[in-house]
């Protein structure tokens, strides 16, 4: 079952003396923070205002956080939004947080482990699966390799041939 909230950022540190915080966006578009009016911090709803986005970081003012000391007290905390307030995704697209933990099986029935990370190096995401033996498998998130994602069932179907051709494990060049 998927959570009713999505994580959109992590508070890195205070910025200035009046409670502003520097936030690492956990979204593909930091400018979305300009549209945020409320976030959840430690389960409590807070009004927020994005002051600026600079070099990939968002600088926010959160309701009730008016001093550097108060901002220091939320360092490392995650900011959530309601799922219904999230940007609408295109068809056949999932939020990364919904994919994390999904179990991968290929078309030949081989288990490849659970998705533990999604790297975003540029043109194509890379899925990182942790196998039962502790090793990691990395595959490109191409439609010919990742045939189906069902985050509500925590399941990902991979093309066996695609995994053999593109998969990389820690100790070998190919899976």
Secondary structure, DSSP 4 states (H G I P E B T S, - for coil): ---SEEEEEEEEEE-SSSS-EEEEE-SS-GGGGGG--EEEETTEEEEEEEEEEETTEEEEEETT--SHHHHHTTTTPEEEEEGGGSPPPPTT---HHHHTTPEEEETTS-EEEEEEEEE--SSS-EEEEE-TTS-EEEEE--TTTEEEEEGGGTEEEE-HHHHHHH-EESSSS--
